[in-house]
């Protein structure tokens, strides 16, 4: 049996390639996702590990490594004291500002697509000390206010070379700087800033720019002498520190910084793993369908083995052995393709500002284990089901030319599918409306249950569609159309299994279309309802700018009201939470806040108001106090009121500017809302002129502001569609695979059709129409499910300010048209192969 299995495998090279191809695609996306997420995690871990000293000394509550600016500093005299601690080789004071932007030679701003723009002082410490990951590779260190050095990838992207004048924009009162580039640095270990930019001044210049000329630093890094451990040096340093200053080992600081950042971007890992799971489910459908066809094609061969004395177990073992070989081969190739997939995902996120081009891909053992586990287990499971089904047919019956699938089997699948769909619907309802713990698992499980349930029941559910398609094709295309329709109806299990893979992708695409369209419609309505300003001045990518800009805007003739807004990320119960700060008198005025409970009377430092959805989820009432970690300092803020969700305010929690200043945040705005007496060209131009020297700041009216608010939604939907496109590609290739194997299975039938007069063109048309029916069936099922999922999801989010459900029927119609085009393209290779078959050889095929 072993020899027979291997000979059978090698004797069908085309089927071997097609079967392996199905496995490769299923494994590749999972492996690619794991490689990318591991690379992402290591890039930030390595970045923090290479940019700390042996001991880090910083003010308590200095931002907790969140990357936000802080006004909390340490004196230069402390740095000099640290240098004299026993066991210290040197101590370096560091200044860091995350909002100094490089303007490239095309007058475009680098580093505003989510990545920070760092500026620091250059301490002159040798590689392995201070900003330990960087070393000068060209030029020299900066000296004086008119010189800077720049990290290599920043210089490359901006197009600057040594001794050229560089344009920088800061968030200070005098924002424009034009120093000369005198040195270029790079990471010692080949790391990168992952899309961020970095420049450095000498220490006196950095203190003048960012410390108001004071001899102070954001923190200090103490380097250990030879033979002194980080722990020993930390303990010695701690003895000379004043109150409210802490010492941590470099390893501790690196872990805290990277963990905080990785937690913030953890949604990316989850997001990608969800799509890996989607691709795996789609790939599993493809693999199951492929093996169902392969085993069905070999039913006579397996029956002959049974007639010659092979047991059911031996026959099943023979098929599983073939599946094992194919699984190992497919997993190996899928692992290689997964690396290319990881590079593609890396490029996709690079367009969104997360540049990992300087990082080598991380290939961990768990990726290899996952690839082979998926490739082998899914393949063997997929092969076991049709093999078991075949062994249940009597050998004499299987030796006949046609083996009908028992109707009871389809009936059982239909009942099972309905039950699974019902269970999935119940789980989805609990997740969306039941207020259960970890509702996301219920939602995900419910969606998967419904998709698998519909897929199981689809051979029966699709009968009316397939029958109608056959009648329509017969009416439009005559005999050829009738044959195509009959082929689709002949084996509804195979037809719907192939269509189900496309159905999953289309269902999720339809869901995201509704979510995206509804979110944009809700944003438009909220802005139209609440935005009472005439213009909004804001930093690109949410980046801060000097509060002096608001003072300049107040002096413009015709401007009647100026409302400053600030956004920070705080910690509540260990989770990040955005908070907005604004002028109290403007909240219910220009910013359109609608209070439903409480009052803003006496609203001041230490107070906040929350929106209805947040108050509901956290069971908050007016008068309650929330413990919030602001800039590393824990304090209680009192709830003064509850308001209707308002996109103009940015976040569900709103406090005062004084609250943030007291917590040590710098005096910088993220946006300024303006009201004018009359919207005239002169007033608009005066506002534009006030920020003309700041490329990072833009002026928008209500329409432009609404478009800016919709842009992140469009980017997210586009990214989701790009990832779904990979899953849809697997589904499309599944149609190609199924049709190709179907042509092999029907070789004799094709030969007979050609012998009785069917032309090559008619045969091509028949297979193409069959492909279009499969693709259209998958698209119709997917769109119907997508509409249901999308409407249910948006209904559940109505309390989050997304109270409009908008169904983009035109976009869904495009999906159906694209599915038909996909059907035509998927049929090209199988139809071409069928048309080139030799008639006499085809007729004589057994």
N, C-alpha and C positions, 0 to 999 in steps of 0.2 A: 504493500500500500504506500509506503514511503517513496519507493522508486516511481510508482505510478503517479503519485501526487506531483513530484518534481518534474517528471516528463510532461505531465499535463500542463504545468505552469509554463515550462519553457516552450511547449509546442504552440502556445497562443501568445505570441510576442506582442501583437497589437493590443489584445485585451490586457496583457500584463502592463503595458505602458499606460493605457487609459485608467486602469484600476489604481496604479501607483500614483498617477497624476491627481486623482481625487483625494488621496491621502495626503499628498504633498501640500496641497492648498489648505486643507484643514489644519495641518500642523504649523504651517508657515506663519500665519497671523499670530497664533498664540506664542510661538517662539520669538517672533519679532517684537511683540509687546513686552515680553519679559526682558529681552535684551535691552530695549529702549528704557524701560523703567529702572532697571539696574544701573544703566549708564547715567540716567538722570540723578538717581540717588547718590551714586559715587561722585559725580561731578561736584555736587554741593558739599558733600562730606569732605572731599579732598580740598575744595576751596577754603573751607573754614579751618581745616587742619593745617594748611600751608600759610595761613595769614594770621597766626597768633604767636606770641612769645611763649617762653617756658612758664611764666607766671603772668597773668593779666590782672592789673589793678584798675578798678573802675568805681565810679560812684554807685551806691546802692540805688536801684530804681533808675538805671541809665537807659531804659528801653528794653532791657532783657533780651538783647540781641535780636530785636524785631526788625532792625534796619531803619527805624524811624529816627529822625533827628531829636536831639535832647539838649536842653540848656544846662544840664547838670555836668559839671566838670571837676577836675582836680588841679591844684596849683602846681606851677613849675617847680617850686621848692620841694614838693613831695617827690617829684621825679628824681631830683638830685639826691635826696635822702635815700631813695631806693637803690641808686647806683652804689651807695656805700654799704649796703647790707652784706653781711658776711655770706659768701657763697655766690654773690651776684657778679657776673662778668661785666654787665653793663645794664643800663635802664634807658628806655627810649619813650618819650612822650609822643602820643599820636593824636592827630586831629583828623576827623573824617566828616565830610559833608556829602550826603547822598543826592544832592540836587545841583550839580555843576555840569552843564551840558556842553558837549562838543558840537560845534557847527562845522559840517564838512565843507569841502570845496564847492559843492553844488548848493550851498546855503541851506542844507537840510539838517535837522537836528537828529543826532544819534542818541539812542538810549531812552526814548520816550514810549516805547511799545510795551511797557510793563517792567522793563529792566531798569535798575537804578543807574544814576550817573555819578560816580564817586570822584571826589577830590580829596586829597590828603596831603600831609607833609612828608617829605623824603628825609628820613633820619640819617641816611648814610651808613646804616648798619650793613655789614657784609651779609651775603646770602646765608640763610639759616638763622638770621636774627631779625628783629623788628618785623616789618612786613615780609616775613621770612620766605615766602614763595617766590618773590620777585628779585631779579638782579638786573643790573644795567648790561645791555648787550651792544648798545651803540651810544656814542656821545659821552656826556658827562652829567654830573649832578647839577640841579638848578641852583643858581646864586642870584639873589635879588628878586624884586617884584615883577620883573619882565621876563622871567624864564620859567619854563615848566619841563617836566619829563612826562612821557605818555606810554601806556602799555601797548605792546606791539599790535595786537588785533584791533585796538581802538585806532591807532595811527593808520593801519592798513585800510580799515573801512572808511575813515575820514579822508584818506588820500594825502596825508601830511608826511613830509620828510624833514630830516634834520635842518635846523637853521631857518625854517619857514615860520611865518607868523600864523598863530592859531587863534581862532575865534572861540571864546567861551561865554556862556551865559550862566550867571549865578542867580540865586534868589535873594541877594542882598540889595541894598538901596541903590548901589551903582552896579547894575547887573552885567554890563559888557566888559570883557577883558580881552586883550590882544597880545598875550605874551609870545615869546619865541620858543620853539621846540628845540631843546638842547640835548635831550637824551631819550632813549627808548629802552623800555624794560620788557622782560618776558619771565614767565614762570620757569623755575629751575627744573621742575618735574614735567613740564609740557602741559600744565593745566590751563584753565582759562577762566574768565569772569562770566561765562555763560550768557553773553549778550549784553552785559553791563559795560559801561565805559569807565576809564580810570585815568586821571592825571594827577600830578603831584607838584607842589611848590616847595621851596625851602621852608624851614620851620618858622622864621620870623614873618615871612609873607603870609603863610597859612594862618598865623595868629592874628595878623592885621585884618585878613579877610573874614575869618570865621569866628574869632574870639574877641572882636572889638579892640584888638591891640593888646589885650591882657596876656600875661604869661601864664596861660592855662592850657589844659589838654582834655580831650574827651576820655582818654584812658592812658595807661602806661604798660609797656611790656618789659618784663625783667628777664634777662637772659642768664641762665645758670652757668657757673664755672664748671670746668671739667670735674667729674666725679660727684657732682651735686644733683640729686634727683629733683623733679618738679615738686614733689610733695614736701621735701625738706626745705626747698627755697620758699615755697608758699607759706609754710609755718613761720619761717624767719621773717618774711615780709609782713605777715599779718601783725606781728608784734609792734611794728613802727607805724601802723596805719591809724589815722584819726577815725572818729565815729563817722558812720554813713559812707565809709569807703570799704570795699571788699577786695579780697584776693582769691583768685581761682587758678588752678593749674591750667596750662595751655590745652591739655586734653579735655578738661571739664568745659572750658570756654568754647572749644571747637564743637564738642558734643551738644552743648546748649544751643549754640547758634545754628548748627546744621539741623538739629531736631526741630527747632522752631520753624525753620524755613521749609523743611520736608513736610511738616504737618500742614503748613499753609498750602503747599502744592500737592498734598496727598490726594486731592480730588483727581489730579491728572492720572495717577496710577489706577485709581478706582475706575475712572472714565475709560481708560484704555483696556483694562481687564474686562469691563463689561462688553466692549466691542470684540475683544478676543473671544469671549464666551459666545457672542452672537455668531461670529465666524465659525467657531467650533460646532455649534448647533447646525448651521447651514452646511458645513463640511460633513457632519455626521449624516445628514440627510443624503448628501451626495454619495457617501461611501456605502450606506445601506442600500441605496437604489442601485448602485453599480454592482454590488455583490448579489442583489436579488436577480438582476439580469444575467449575471455570469452563471449563477447556480441554475437558473431556469434554462439557460442555453445548454447546460451540461446534464440536464435531468435524465436524458437517455443514457449518457455515459455512466452516471451514478447508478441508475437502475440496472445497467448491465453488470456493474461490479456487485450489486446486491444479488443478482441472479447467479453470479459465479461463486457466491458464498460469503461475500463480505458482509459484516454485521452493520447495523445502523451506526454503532459507535465508531467503527472503522471508517465508514463513509463520512460521518461528521468530522472525525479527526483528520481525514484527508483534506477536507475543505478548510478546516482551521489551520492546518499546517501551511497551506497556501496563503491564508490570510496573515499568518505570522511572518512569512517571508516578505509578503507585500508590505506589511506594517513596518518592518524593520527598514526595508528599502525606502518606503515613502517617508518615514520619520527622518532618516538620514538626509534625504534630499530636501525635505521640509525645513530641517534645521538650517541648511545652507541658504535656502530661500528666505528663511526668517531673518537672517542677518541683513539681506537686502531690504526686507520689509522694515527692519529697525532703522535703516538708513533713510528710507522713504518717510517714516514717521518723524525722524529727526529733522529732515528737511521741511516737513509740514509745520512743525512747531517753530522752526527757525524763522518762518515767515511771520510768526506771531510775536517775535521778539525773544524767544528762548533759544539762543544760539549755542548749540553743543558741538559745533564743528571742530573745536579744538580738543574734544574728548575722544579717547579711544573707546570703542564699544566694549561693554563688559559682558563676558560670556561665562556665567556661573554654572556650577554643576546642576543646580535645580532646573535651569533651562533645558539642559540635555535630558535630565530625568523626566521633565514634563513632556518634552517632545516625544520621547520614546513611549512613555506611558500612554499618551494620547494616540499616537500613531498605531501602536500595537493593540491596546485595549479596545479602542473604538473600532478598529478594523476587524478584530476577532469577534467582537460582539455583533458587528454588522454582518459578518459572514455566518455566525452561528444561527441567526434567526431564519434566513432562507434555507440553510442546510438542514436544519431541523424540520422545516416545513416540507422539504423534498423527501426526507426519509419517511415521512408519514404516508407517502403515496406508494401503493403497491408496485413492485418492480414491473409486473406485466402491464399495468396501466401506464407507467412512466415510459415504457418502450414504444407507446403509440406516438404518432406524429404530433398530436396536440394533447396537452394536459390542461384541463380546465381547472381554474382555481375554485374551490368550493365556495358556494354562495354564503354558507354559514360563517366562513372566515370573515368575509366582508361585513356581514351583519354584526359579528362580534366586535370587529374594529369600530364600527359605527357606534355601537353602544358604549364601548370603552372611550371613544373620542368624545361623545356627549358628556359622559361622566367626568372626564378630565377637564373639559371646557367649563363645566359647571363648577368644579372645584377651583379652577383658576379664576373664574369670575368672582367667586366668594372671597378668595384671597386678595384679589385686586380691590374689591369693595372695602375689605377690612383695612388694607393699606391706605386707601385714599380717604375713607370717611370714618373709619373705626377708631382713630386715635390710639392705635396699638403701638407698643414699643418697637423701635427699629422698623418703621413702616416701609422703608425702602426694600427690605427683604420680602415683605408680603407683596409689594407692587411688582418687583422683579419676578418672584415666583408665580404670581398670578398671570402676568403677561406670558411667561414661558408656558404655563399650564394651558392657557387658551390657545397659544400657537400650536403646541404639540397636539392638543385635543382636536383642533380644527384639521390639522394635518392627518390625524388618524381617521377622522370621520369623512375626510374629503372625497374618498372614492365613491361614497354614496351621495354626499352633498353636491358633488360636481356633476352628477348624472344629468340634471336638467340643462346645465350649461353646455356640456359636451354634446348632448343630443341636439340642442339648438344650434350649436356651432356646426355640427355635421349637416343639418338641414340648410343652414345659410351657405356653407361652402358648396354644397351640392347645387344649390340654386345659382350661385354666382360663377362657380368654376366647373360645373358639370361633373363628369365622371371622376376627374382628378380630385376635385374637392370632396366628392363623396368618399373616395378611397382614403383621403387624409382624415376625414372625420371618423370613418370606421376604424382606422388605425388608433386614433385617440381613445375611442370607446372600447377597443378590443381588450386592453389591459388597464382599467381605470386606476388600479393600484400603482402601476408604474408611472402613468401620466401624472397623477396627483402627487406622487412622491417627488417627481422632478419639479413640478410646479410649486411644491411647498417650500423648497429652498428659496425660490424667488419670492414667494409670499412673505417670508419672514423679513427679508430686506425691505420689501415694499411697505409692509405694515409699519415698520419702524420709521421709514422715510416719510410715510403719510402722517404718522404721529408727530414727528418733528416739524413737518410743514405747518400743521395746525398750531402747535405750540409756538413756533416762531411767528406766524402771522397774528395769532391772538395776542402774544406778548407785545408786538409792535403796535397793534391797534389799541391795546390798553395803555401803552406809554403815550401814544398820541392823545388819547382822551384825557389822561391825567395831566399832561402838560397844558393842553388847551383849557382844562378846567381850573388848574391851580397856578399856572405860571402867569403871574401878573406883572412881571417885569417886561421891559422893552428890549433889553440886551443882557447878555451874560458874558463876562470876561472870565476865561478859565485857562488853567494850565493844561497843556497837551498830555494825555495819558494820566490826568489827575495830579500832575506834578505841582508842587507848591511854588509860590512866588512871593516876593517881598510885599508886606502890607503897605508899603509906601505907594504902591500902585493905586490902592483905593483912595489915598489922599490926593493923588494927581487927578483921579477921575472926579472927585468931589468938586474940584476947582473948575470944571468945564461948564461953561454957560449952557443952560438948558437941562442939565442933569439935576433931577429933583431928589432922588433917593439912591443911596449906595448901600448895599447889603453884602457884608463879607461872610463867606462860608468856609469852614475848615473841616477836613475829614481826617480822622485818625483810626488806627486799629487798636482796640483795647482787648483785654482778656476778661472773660466772664466765665467762671467755673472751669477755667483751663481752656476754653474755646475762644478763637478769635471772633471779635464782633466790631463792625464798623460803627463809628459814632460821628455825627455831624454837630458842628458848633456854628451858631449864627446869632445875630443881634436879636434879643428877645422881642423888641417892638416890631421886628419885621416878619416874625414867624407867621402870624395870622394876617399879615398884610401882604407884602410883595411876594412872599413865598407860599401863600395860599394854604397855610395849615388850617384844618378844620378840627377843632377840639370837640370830642364827644363826651369827655368827662374831665373834671378838674378845671383849673384856671392857671393863667400865666401871671397872675398878680404876685409880685415879689419874686419872680423867676430870676435866679442869680447863680453865683458859684455854688457848686455842689448839688444843683437841681438838674433834672432832665425830664423830658416827656418821651413817651414811647407810642408806637403805632398800635392799632388794634390787634393785628395778627401776632405781633411779638407779645403784647400783654396777654392775649389769649393762650398762646403756647407756653408762657412762663407763669401763668396764673397770677398776674400782677394787678394790683388795684392802686388807685390814687392814695398816696401816703406811704406806700411801701418803700423800702430801701433796697438797693441793689449794690452788692459788693463788686466793684470794678477795678481791675488792675490797669491803671493809666500810667504809661511810661515807666513801668516797673514798680510803681507805688500803689498799694492797695488802699482804696477809700470807698466809703459808702455814698451813693448818690440817691437822692430822694425823688420819687416819681411824683411830679406835680400835675401831670395830665396825660390823657390818652387821646390820640388823634387818628383821623382816617389815613390809610396808606397814601403816601405822596412821593412820587418819583422825583420831584424837584428837590426834595430834601436829601436824597441820596441814600440814607440809611434809616432804619426803624427807630434808632435812639438819637435824641437831639439834646444837646446841652449848650452851655454858654462859652464864649471865647475865654472868659476869665477862668473857667474850670480847667481848660487846657493849659493856659499860661501858668496857673498854680502848680500843675502837674509836671512842669518842666518842658513843655513843647515850645518850639520856637515861634516867634510872632510872624507867621507866614499864612497866606490865604491859598486856598485851592480854587476858589471861584468868587466872583463879585457880580451880583445882580444889580442892574441899573434900571431906574425909571427916569424917563425924560418928559419934559413938558410937551414937546412935539417931536415926532419922528421926522426929522429933516436930514437932508444930505449933509449939511454942515455939522450937525451934532454927531452923526455917525462917523464922519471923517475925523472929527476931533477925538472921539474915543479910540479910533484906530491909530491915530497919531500918538496917543498917550502910551500905547504899548508897542509902537513900531520897532523899538530897539530890542524887543523880547520875542525872538522866534518861537519860544516855547509857550507863548500866551496868544490866545485867539479871541476874537470878538464874534459873537453869534446873535442873531435875532431868534425869535421863537421857533421859526421853521428850521433854522440850522441847528438849534439846540435839540429839537426833537429828532432830527436826523442823526446827531451825535449820540443820543441816547439809544437809538435803534442800531447803531453800528456794532456794538458788542454782541447784540442778539444775532445780527447777520453773520458776524465772524464765527460765533459758536455754531450756528446752523450750518454754515459752509464747511466748518471743520467736521461736524457730525456727518454731513453728506459725503465728504471726502473719505471718511473712515467706513461709512456704510457702502461706499462705492466698492471697497475691497471685498466686502461680504457679498455684494451684488455680483461682482466679478466671479466669485466662486460659484454662485447660483447659475450665472450664464454659462460658465464652462461646464457646469453640471448638465445643462441642457444639451450642449455639444456632445458631452460624453455619453449621455443616455441615447441620443439619436444615433451616434456612431455605433454603439453597441447594438442598438436595435436594428441597424442596417446589417450588421454582421449576423445577427440572429435571423433576419429575414432574407438572407442572401438568396435562398432558393425561390422564395416568393417574388423577390425582385426580378430574378431571371425569368420566371414564368410570365410576369407582367410585361417584361420587355419582349418575350417571345410572341405574345399575342397582340403586339402592336403598340405598346406604350412607348412613346419616344423618350429620348434623354431629357428633353426640356420638360415634358409632362412629369417624368419621374422626379426631376429636380423640384418642380412646382409642388408635387405631392408632399415631399419631405419638408419643404419650406413651410407649407400651410400647416402641417402637423406641428412643426416647431412654433409657429405663431399661436396656434391654439394652446399649447402648453404654457408659453410665456404670458399670453393674455389671461389664462385661467389663474396663474400665480399672481399677476398684477391685480386682477379684480378682487380675489380673495384678500390680498394684502391691503389694497386701498380701503375695502370695507372694514377690515379689522383696524387699520390705521385711523380711520374716522372715529370709530368707537373708542379706541384708546385715547386719541387726542381730545375728544369732547369730554370724556370722563376725567382726564388729567386736568384740563383747564377748569372744569367745574369744581374740582377739589381745591384748586388754587385761587378761587374767587375771593377768599379772604386775605390773600397776599397782595391785593391791588391789581390782580390780573382778572378783571371782572368782565372782559369781553371775550366771547368765543367766536372766532373768525375762521371759517373753513375756506381755504384757497382752492376753489373748485377748478380754476384754470390750471393751477399747478398739478393737481391730482390728475386732471385730464392729460397733461403733458406726460405724467408717469405712465399712463395707459398707452399713449402713442409710442413712447420710448420702449415700452415692453414689446410692442409689436415689431418695432425696428430691431430690437434685440433678438426676437424670434427669427427674423429673416437672416440676420448676421450669423446666429448660432447654427443655422442649417447649412451654411455654405460648405464647410468641410465634409459633413456626412453626406450631403446631397451630391457633392462632386465625386466622392468615393463610390456612391451607389451608381451614378451615371456612367462611371468608367468600368463597371464590372463586365467581364466577358459573359455573354448570355449563356453559352453552352456550359461553361464551368460553373456558373451560378445555378443552373438547373440541376446539375449533377451533384451539387453540394449536399452533404447529409446533415 
